[in-house]
Amino acid sequence: MLAEYLFGGVISSLLGLLLLLRLRRAKEKNKRTRIAGALAKAVEESRPQAVGDGGTDVIVVGAGVAGSSIAHTLGKDGRRVHVIERDLTEPDRIVGELLQPGGYLRLIELGLEDCVEEIDAQRVLGYALYKDGKNTRLPYPLENYHSDVAGRSFHNGRFIQRMREKAASLPNVKLEQGTVTALLEENGTIKGVSYKNKAGAELKAYAPLTIVCDGCFSNLRRTLCSPKVDIPSCFVGLILENCQLPYPNHGHVILADPSPILFYPISSTEVRCLVDVPGQKVPSVANGEMARYLKTVVAPQVPSELHDAFVSAVDQGSIRTMPNKSMPASPFPTPGALLMGDAFNMRHPLTGGGMTVALSDIVVLCNLLRPLHDLQDASSLCKYLESFYTLRKPVASTINALAGALYEVFSASPDRARIEMRQACFDYLCLGGVFSSGPIALLSGLKPCPLSLVAHFFAVAIYGVGRLLLPFPSPERLWIGARLISGASAIIFPIIRAEGFRQMFFPATVPAYYRAPPPH
């Protein structure tokens, strides 16, 4: 009799658990449906405005993270904003899913922190770093911040829809679905854009300032900046379901061969896995070559706690790929137009710094525009906004340089000096204290400082040389140590040169740094 009661209790508990999970998923679906419905309603109810009627202050091309943030902030400041986005349905991407704490602080500054609510976003408190069976935890240095401050990870599309909804809720922001085909230029000044609306009609829109935020695949950037894009690798994306990360609420970085593997939560039941594949060509997904690569090369290097879920995700076949692009900010200051977001500046996404840079740029830009009552004088405005390119440098260059340098150091190499540098970096971070909190403060965007970045980078190299020379140096070890220092210089100095040495380390010596607003 007791056994029957116990059996009945177990069955009842299982049924109850299944019902609870089903209700939770239904609730999440309803939330997303409500957000999409609210966005559609907000778009429909946007302030009526004849295209080209002179009633627009700023045109924003693209409504991703950068475009939506700019539209909302400028709209709050009283600007009349016309946003044109190619596709207003929820995006489905495998990147742009991790917002560092520094980016979350910028989100608060812009009044957009509620955009990470109601999307099942997960708090991220730091990283776990794995190498050769060893691991260490690297927490964010959050001691001096409010308890709400942390990283956030989420489905990129849900986050963007919340930001679009927020921007479209303002009466002076018009959000329209359409494809911008060209910038309208007159005597060297951008006057607006030519675009096709959702119905396919060819239209033109005019404004004193056009901000181009059409993402990493931008087809407009070549007229506004040097468009040279480097593609060092590709990400292969999977979603692991119903598995527990070894360190909850942490991103996990595995220093694998040939290059890093990332894991981080994107919902309460899902973990994103990104496998870095060097070069621009990846194994074919269609013929099963990718699945074989993931099972034979990658799976043996995955932590044991995640191995079975990883293999199961590969078997399910939902494998996505994405090129990892890198492009330094090399703008052509153009009257009437600005580039922002990934259309303007990209770095390797290993460190998840893209959204932090974009949001920081928006804070700088909107602070510069705030005292201006009139944007009509394109030439004076362009000269004034040259200060933006210098003022953004401390944050952007630190995060950009760190992303490029860490990717080089974390990738495997047959070169003995590079092997030693990789091991030295892992051991340096394992020391704890300032040796881990310093680099993580840089990576998180909490304390972006180019000098601190260079100091820690060469401290790692010197630490690596010390490991080689102790207890007794040999000619071979001395030679490897010299090559280690030389290799470290070869990694960091080209990145600094691309960012601009003077703007990065001594921005106050650049004349544009002091540029005053044009007279009203």
Secondary structure, 3 states (H helix, E strand, C coil): CHHHHHHHHHHHHHHHHHHHHHHHHHHHHHHHHHHHHHHHHHHHCCCCCCCCCCCCCEEEECCCHHHHHHHHHHHHCCCCEEEEECCCCCCCCCCCCEECHHHHHHHHHCCCHHHHCCCCCEEECEEEEEECCEEEEEECCCCCCCCCCCEEECCHHHHHHHHHHHHHCCCCEEEEEEEEEEEEEECCEEEEEEEEECCCCEEEEECCEEEECCCCCCCCHHHCECCCCEEEEEEEEEEEECCCCCCCCCEEEECCCCCCEEEEECCCCEEEEEEEEECCCCCCCCCCHHHHHHHHHHHHHCCHHHHHHHHHHHHHCCCEEEEEEEECCCECCECCEEECHHHCCECCHHHCCHHHHHHHHHHHHHHHHCCCCCCCCHHHHHHHHHHHHHHCHHHHHHHHHHHHHHHHHHCCCCCHHHHHHHHHHHHHHHCCCHHHHHHHHHHCCCCCCHHHHHHHHHHHHHHHHHHHHCCCCCHHHHHHHHHHHHHHHHHHHHHHHHHCHHHHHCHHHCHHHHCCCCCC
